[in-house]
Amino acid sequence: MKSQLKIGALLSYVVLALQNLVGLVYTPFMLRMLGKSEYGLYSIAASIVAYLTILDLGFGNAIVRYTAKYRAEGKVEEQHKMFGMFFVLYCIISLVVLIAGCVLCLNAGNIFDAAMTSVELSRTKVILALMVGNLAITFPLSIFGSIITAYEQFVFQKVVAIVRIVLNTATMIVLLTMGYKAIAMVVVTTIFNVVTLLANYWYCKRRLNVKLKFGQFELPFLKEVALYSFWIFLNVIMDRIYWSTGQFVLGAFAGPAAVAVFAVAIQLQYMYMSFSTAISGVFLPKVTAMTVNDSSGRAISDLFIKTGRVQYCVMALVLSGFILFGRQFINLWAGNGYEDAYVIALLFFVPLTVPLIQNLGITILQARNQMKFRSLLYLVISLVSLATQIPLAKRYGGIGCACAVAGALVLGQIIVMNLYYQVRQKINIVRFWVEIVKMSVVPAVLMVAGYKVLQLYEIKGWASLCVGILAYLVVYLPLFFYISMNRYERNMILDPLRKILKR
């Protein structure tokens, strides 16, 4: 089992690296082959279907949790009955998805008629229908992926994910080269998704001996699951409203071209977030043990600050580099017509940096079973974001949508949550910000200096962009290492190097 954990953890980073590599290399090719309008149609349909994914209701997480619990207790029969119950629930959810999808397809004209041509509207309906069908198939079969996770069979899961990314991307490239468009992309995605789901089913049946037993629902257990899943469900709703609403609103009021630009910024935002989430996972076991053992508030604050500093070491470099070189990167990467994606991405990156370097707070709340306030707060601010996106999108397009999202992030995830951490969770947020401000001196000075240099030397191609980034790294890294980082952070880098050199 330890080998599964170690190899699975390693493969998780391989999957993350592949996803980001595909995003960086494949996306510009796709944008050029599809064009802004076609990519906009694809993004609109995807954002609509993303809302239907909230119908999972947090059950996927519950399956993992209760399967692990029953395994620890040696209750095999209870597991099989639970799997049967969830399979039936997911079949009901799939039926709801199909009904909702039909309603959306039939009313697509009423929603998008003002911003789309008849041909664009027709293609949107086809793409939407295919995506809804894909999701309806996914729900009942997704139970097997959750079971594999609960059984900690990470190697199989990650290998399947890696193979899927590689084959799916290669197939897309071939089809786009041959002239196929968004509809073909959705068909290919659906095929690979179904194959992956069936592979999970085969593994559960043949290798894990999983069975589905159907019978009468145990209402007390169902209520317990519903209570556990509810707060997870609220967080999923918030996430969907935050990051999918903008494309839907822009599709209704500004058209596919504006959606395409916004979607590029959203993709960059997901990449930016991955830098933080990959780092935070290293600290989760330790902080969970500390909170369960009721460690002092001082110890929790120290770990919160230590983790935030380590995450900021990475995020400060990525953010400052994007501020300086992001505009030129997007022009070269996405092509002409995507200039606003830089401004939109920055409106996401800057406020997102705060919750990303404080995401250990989520683990603390989970360990203390105090997620209620955060979940309700995020639901409220996501609704505020939605309400402000509509008027701002009508007047300012994608940048207006991004301002609404950024404003909600500042209000909820920065101001309110920092007060909550300080007052209710007794985390020393004042000291946290003193540390972060001290670390920010080097990035701030170098950004100003870098901006002045870029005023004199224009970046015109990939070669000059790479030279500029390399020059920035040569100056930034040693200065940040010696001035901004403390001894613990420097040793995190030096200790592995010393071990390698001793060999």
C-alpha positions in Angstrom: 0.0 0.0 0.0 2.9 2.4 0.7 4.2 1.8 -2.8 0.8 2.6 -4.2 0.9 5.9 -2.2 4.4 6.8 -3.2 4.1 5.9 -6.9 0.5 7.4 -7.0 1.8 10.7 -5.6 4.6 10.7 -8.2 2.1 10.0 -11.0 -0.2 12.7 -9.7 2.6 15.2 -10.5 3.1 13.6 -13.9 -0.6 14.1 -14.6 -0.4 17.7 -13.4 2.6 18.4 -15.6 1.0 16.8 -18.6 -2.2 18.8 -18.1 -0.3 22.0 -17.9 1.9 21.1 -20.9 -1.1 20.2 -23.0 -2.7 23.5 -22.0 0.4 25.5 -23.0 1.2 23.6 -26.2 -2.1 22.2 -27.5 -4.3 25.2 -26.7 -2.8 27.7 -29.2 -2.9 25.1 -31.9 -6.6 24.5 -31.1 -7.4 28.2 -31.0 -5.9 28.7 -34.4 -7.6 25.7 -36.0 -11.0 26.4 -34.5 -11.1 30.2 -34.6 -12.6 32.5 -32.0 -16.2 31.9 -32.9 -16.0 28.1 -32.9 -14.0 28.0 -29.7 -16.5 30.4 -28.1 -19.3 28.0 -29.0 -17.5 25.1 -27.4 -16.7 27.1 -24.3 -20.3 28.3 -23.9 -21.7 24.7 -24.1 -19.0 23.5 -21.7 -19.8 26.2 -19.1 -23.5 25.4 -19.3 -22.9 21.6 -18.8 -20.5 22.5 -15.9 -23.6 23.7 -14.0 -25.1 20.2 -14.3 -22.1 18.6 -12.7 -23.2 20.1 -9.3 -25.9 17.4 -9.4 -23.2 15.0 -8.0 -24.3 16.6 -4.7 -21.0 15.7 -3.1 -21.8 12.0 -3.3 -18.4 11.2 -5.0 -16.6 12.4 -1.9 -19.0 10.5 0.4 -18.4 7.3 -1.5 -14.7 7.6 -0.8 -15.2 8.5 2.8 -17.6 5.8 3.7 -15.9 3.1 1.7 -12.7 3.8 3.5 -14.6 3.7 6.8 -16.3 0.3 6.1 -13.0 -1.2 4.9 -11.3 -0.2 8.1 -14.2 -1.8 10.0 -14.1 -5.0 7.8 -17.7 -4.5 6.7 -17.8 -6.0 3.2 -21.5 -6.5 2.9 -22.3 -3.0 3.9 -19.9 -1.7 1.2 -21.7 -3.6 -1.5 -25.2 -2.4 -0.3 -23.9 1.2 -0.2 -22.5 0.9 -3.8 -25.9 -0.3 -5.0 -27.6 2.6 -3.2 -25.3 5.2 -4.8 -25.6 3.6 -8.2 -29.4 3.9 -8.1 -29.1 7.5 -6.9 -26.7 8.3 -9.7 -29.1 6.8 -12.2 -31.8 9.1 -10.9 -29.4 12.0 -11.2 -28.6 11.0 -14.8 -32.3 11.1 -15.7 -32.5 14.6 -14.2 -29.5 15.6 -16.3 -31.2 14.4 -19.5 -34.4 16.3 -18.7 -32.5 19.4 -17.8 -30.4 19.0 -21.0 -33.4 18.7 -23.1 -34.9 21.9 -21.6 -31.6 23.8 -22.2 -31.4 22.6 -25.8 -35.0 23.6 -26.5 -34.6 27.0 -24.9 -31.1 27.8 -26.3 -32.6 30.1 -28.9 -34.3 32.2 -26.2 -31.0 32.6 -24.3 -28.5 33.2 -27.1 -30.5 34.4 -30.0 -29.5 38.0 -29.5 -25.7 37.2 -29.6 -25.5 34.3 -32.1 -26.3 33.7 -35.8 -28.7 30.9 -36.7 -25.7 28.6 -37.7 -23.9 29.3 -34.4 -27.1 28.6 -32.5 -27.6 25.3 -34.3 -24.0 24.1 -33.6 -24.3 25.1 -30.0 -27.4 22.9 -29.6 -25.6 19.9 -31.1 -22.5 20.4 -28.9 -24.7 20.9 -25.8 -26.7 17.7 -26.5 -23.5 15.7 -26.9 -22.1 17.1 -23.7 -25.3 16.4 -21.8 -25.3 12.8 -23.0 -21.7 12.4 -22.0 -22.5 13.7 -18.5 -25.6 11.4 -18.2 -23.4 8.4 -18.9 -20.7 9.6 -16.5 -22.8 9.9 -13.4 -23.7 6.2 -12.7 -20.3 4.9 -13.9 -18.3 7.5 -11.9 -19.0 5.4 -8.7 -16.3 3.0 -9.8 -13.6 5.8 -10.0 -14.5 6.8 -6.4 -14.3 3.2 -5.3 -10.8 2.8 -6.8 -9.7 6.0 -4.9 -11.2 4.7 -1.6 -9.3 1.4 -2.2 -6.1 3.5 -2.7 -5.4 2.0 -6.1 -3.7 5.2 -7.3 -1.3 3.6 -9.8 -4.0 2.2 -12.0 -6.1 5.4 -11.8 -3.2 7.7 -12.6 -1.8 5.5 -15.5 -5.3 5.5 -17.1 -5.4 9.3 -16.7 -2.0 9.7 -18.3 -2.9 7.4 -21.2 -6.2 9.3 -21.7 -4.5 12.7 -21.8 -1.9 11.6 -24.4 -4.3 9.7 -26.7 -7.1 12.2 -26.4 -4.7 15.1 -27.3 -3.1 13.2 -30.2 -6.5 12.3 -31.6 -7.7 15.9 -31.3 -4.6 17.2 -33.2 -5.2 14.8 -36.1 -8.9 15.6 -36.4 -8.3 19.4 -36.2 -5.6 19.1 -38.8 -8.1 17.3 -41.0 -10.5 20.2 -40.7 -12.9 18.9 -38.0 -14.3 21.4 -35.5 -15.9 21.6 -32.0 -18.5 18.8 -32.6 -15.8 16.3 -33.4 -13.9 17.4 -30.3 -16.9 16.7 -28.1 -17.4 13.3 -29.8 -13.8 12.3 -29.2 -13.9 13.5 -25.5 -17.1 11.4 -25.0 -15.5 8.3 -26.4 -12.4 8.5 -24.3 -14.5 9.3 -21.2 -16.7 6.2 -21.7 -13.6 4.0 -22.3 -12.1 5.3 -19.1 -15.3 4.7 -17.1 -15.6 1.1 -18.5 -11.9 0.5 -17.5 -12.7 1.6 -14.0 -15.7 -0.8 -13.9 -13.5 -3.7 -15.2 -10.9 -3.0 -12.5 -13.4 -2.9 -9.7 -15.1 -6.1 -10.8 -12.1 -8.2 -11.8 -9.3 -6.9 -9.5 -11.2 -5.5 -6.4 -14.1 -7.9 -6.5 -16.6 -5.1 -6.0 -20.3 -6.0 -6.1 -23.4 -3.8 -6.3 -26.3 -5.1 -4.1 -29.7 -3.5 -4.5 -32.4 -3.4 -1.9 -34.3 -1.0 0.3 -32.5 2.2 1.2 -31.4 2.6 4.8 -32.8 6.0 5.6 -30.6 6.8 8.7 -27.5 6.1 6.6 -28.8 8.2 3.7 -29.5 11.1 6.1 -25.9 10.8 7.5 -24.5 10.8 3.9 -26.7 13.8 3.0 -25.5 15.8 6.0 -21.8 15.0 5.2 -22.2 15.8 1.5 -24.2 19.1 2.0 -21.3 21.4 2.8 -19.2 19.9 0.0 -22.2 20.4 -2.3 -22.3 24.1 -1.4 -18.6 24.5 -2.2 -19.2 23.0 -5.6 -22.0 25.4 -6.3 -19.8 28.3 -5.4 -17.0 27.0 -7.6 -19.4 26.6 -10.6 -20.9 30.0 -10.1 -17.5 31.7 -9.8 -15.8 30.1 -12.8 -18.6 29.1 -15.2 -21.1 31.9 -15.0 -18.9 34.4 -16.8 -18.9 32.4 -20.1 -22.6 31.8 -19.9 -23.4 35.5 -19.3 -21.0 36.6 -22.0 -22.6 34.1 -24.4 -26.0 35.6 -23.8 -24.9 39.3 -24.0 -21.6 39.6 -25.9 -21.3 36.6 -28.3 -18.9 33.7 -28.9 -15.8 35.8 -29.6 -16.0 37.4 -26.1 -16.5 34.0 -24.6 -13.3 32.7 -26.3 -11.2 35.4 -24.8 -12.6 34.9 -21.4 -12.2 31.1 -21.7 -8.4 31.6 -22.4 -8.1 33.6 -19.2 -10.0 30.9 -17.3 -7.6 28.3 -18.5 -4.6 30.3 -17.4 -6.3 30.8 -14.0 -6.7 27.0 -13.5 -3.0 26.6 -14.3 -2.1 29.4 -11.8 -4.2 27.6 -9.1 -2.4 24.3 -9.7 0.9 25.8 -8.6 -0.5 26.3 -5.1 -2.6 23.1 -4.7 0.4 20.9 -5.7 2.4 22.4 -2.9 -0.2 22.4 -0.1 -0.7 18.6 -0.3 2.7 18.0 1.3 1.5 19.6 4.5 -2.0 18.1 4.9 -1.1 15.1 7.0 0.8 17.2 9.5 -1.8 19.9 10.0 -4.6 17.3 10.3 -2.7 15.5 13.1 -2.1 18.8 14.9 -5.7 19.9 14.8 -7.1 16.5 15.8 -4.7 16.4 18.8 -5.9 19.9 19.7 -2.6 21.6 19.4 -2.2 25.1 20.7 -3.3 28.1 18.6 0.3 29.2 18.5 1.4 26.0 16.8 -1.4 26.1 14.2 -0.5 29.8 13.5 3.1 28.9 13.0 2.3 26.1 10.6 -0.2 28.4 8.8 2.4 31.1 8.3 5.2 28.6 7.4 3.1 27.0 4.7 1.9 30.3 3.4 5.4 31.5 3.1 6.5 28.4 1.2 3.5 28.7 -1.2 4.2 32.4 -1.7 7.8 31.6 -2.7 6.3 30.0 -5.8 3.3 32.2 -6.3 5.3 35.5 -6.1 7.6 34.3 -8.9 4.7 33.2 -11.2 2.6 36.3 -10.5 5.5 38.8 -11.0 6.6 37.0 -14.1 3.1 37.0 -15.6 2.7 40.7 -14.8 5.9 41.5 -16.7 5.6 39.0 -19.6 2.0 37.9 -19.6 0.8 40.3 -22.3 3.5 39.3 -24.8 3.1 35.6 -23.9 -0.7 35.7 -24.6 -0.1 37.5 -27.9 2.3 34.8 -29.0 0.5 31.9 -27.5 -3.1 32.6 -28.3 -2.7 34.9 -31.3 -4.3 38.2 -32.3 -7.6 39.2 -30.8 -6.9 37.8 -27.3 -5.3 40.9 -25.8 -8.0 41.3 -23.2 -7.2 37.9 -21.8 -4.2 39.4 -20.1 -6.2 42.0 -18.2 -8.9 39.4 -17.3 -6.3 36.9 -16.1 -4.6 39.5 -13.9 -8.0 40.4 -12.4 -8.1 36.7 -11.4 -4.5 36.1 -10.4 -4.0 39.1 -8.0 -6.9 38.5 -5.6 -6.6 34.7 -6.0 -3.1 34.8 -4.7 -4.3 35.4 -1.1 -6.6 32.3 -0.7 -4.1 30.2 -2.6 -1.3 31.0 0.0 -3.9 30.5 2.8 -5.5 27.3 1.6 -4.1 25.4 4.6 -6.9 27.2 6.4 -9.4 24.9 4.6 -7.7 21.9 6.0 -7.8 23.4 9.5 -11.5 24.0 9.2 -12.1 20.5 7.9 -10.2 18.9 10.7 -12.1 21.1 13.3 -15.4 20.3 11.5 -16.1 24.0 11.1 -16.7 24.4 7.4 -20.2 25.8 7.8 -19.3 29.5 7.9 -16.9 29.2 5.0 -19.4 27.3 2.8 -22.2 29.8 3.5 -20.0 32.8 3.0 -18.7 31.5 -0.4 -22.2 30.7 -1.5 -23.3 34.3 -0.7 -20.4 36.0 -2.4 -20.7 33.8 -5.5 -24.3 34.9 -5.8 -23.2 38.5 -5.4 -20.6 37.9 -8.2 -23.4 36.5 -10.5 -25.6 39.5 -9.8 -22.9 42.0 -10.7 -21.6 40.1 -13.7 -24.7 40.7 -15.8 -24.7 44.5 -15.8 -20.9 44.7 -16.1 -20.8 42.2 -18.9 -23.4 44.2 -20.9 -21.3 47.4 -20.5 -17.7 46.2 -20.4 -17.7 42.6 -21.8 -15.2 40.1 -20.5 -13.3 42.6 -18.4 -16.6 43.6 -16.7 -17.3 39.9 -15.8 -13.7 39.6 -14.5 -14.2 42.7 -12.3 -17.3 41.2 -10.7 -15.4 37.9 -9.9 -12.4 39.8 -8.6 -14.6 42.0 -6.4 -16.3 39.0 -4.9 -12.9 37.3 -4.2 -11.6 40.4 -2.4 -14.8 40.8 -0.3 -15.2 37.1 0.7 -11.9 35.2 0.4 -9.7 38.0 1.5 -11.4 40.5 3.8 -14.1 38.3 5.6 -12.1 35.1 5.7 -9.0 36.8 7.1 -11.1 38.4 9.9 -12.6 35.0 10.5 -9.3 33.2 10.8 -8.0 35.9 13.1 -11.1 36.3 15.4 -12.7 32.8 15.4 -9.9 30.4 14.5 -7.2 32.3 16.6 -4.7 32.2 13.7 -2.3 35.1 13.8 -3.2 36.8 10.5 -1.5 40.0 11.4 1.9 38.2 11.7 1.1 36.3 8.5 0.7 39.5 6.5 3.8 41.1 8.1 5.8 38.1 6.8 4.3 38.2 3.4 4.9 42.0 3.0 8.6 41.5 3.9 8.8 38.8 1.3 7.2 41.0 -1.3 9.9 43.7 -1.4 12.2 41.9 -3.9 9.4 41.0 -6.3 8.0 44.5 -6.2 11.3 46.2 -6.8 12.2 43.8 -9.7 8.8 44.3 -11.3 9.3 48.0 -11.4 12.8 47.6 -12.8 11.6 45.0 -15.2 8.9 47.2 -16.5 11.4 50.0 -17.1 13.6 47.7 -19.1 10.8 46.3 -21.2 9.9 49.9 -22.2 13.3 50.1 -23.8 13.5 46.5 -25.3 10.4 45.3 -27.2 9.6 41.6 -27.2 8.7 40.5 -30.7 8.9 36.7 -30.8 9.4 33.5 -28.7 13.2 33.9 -28.7 13.2 37.4 -27.3 10.4 36.4 -24.8 12.5 33.4 -23.5 15.6 35.6 -23.2 13.6 38.1 -21.2 12.2 35.5 -18.9 15.6 33.9 -18.4 17.2 37.2 -17.6 14.5 37.9 -15.1 15.0 34.5 -13.4 18.8 35.1 -13.3 18.3 38.3 -11.3 15.1 37.3 -9.4 16.1 33.8 -8.0 19.3 34.7 -6.1 17.9 38.0 -4.7 14.7 36.3 -3.5 16.7 33.3 -2.1 19.1 35.5 0.0 16.8 38.4 0.9 13.2 37.1 1.0 13.5 33.4 2.1 14.3 32.4 5.7 16.7 29.6 6.7 14.0 26.9 6.7 12.9 27.8 3.1 16.5 27.9 1.9 17.2 24.5 3.5 14.2 23.0 1.6 16.2 23.7 -1.6 19.7 23.2 -0.3 19.3 19.9 1.6 18.2 17.8 -1.4 21.0 19.4 -3.4 23.6 18.5 -0.7 22.3 14.8 -0.7 22.7 14.6 -4.5 26.2 16.1 -4.4 27.3 13.7 -1.6 26.4 10.8 -3.9 
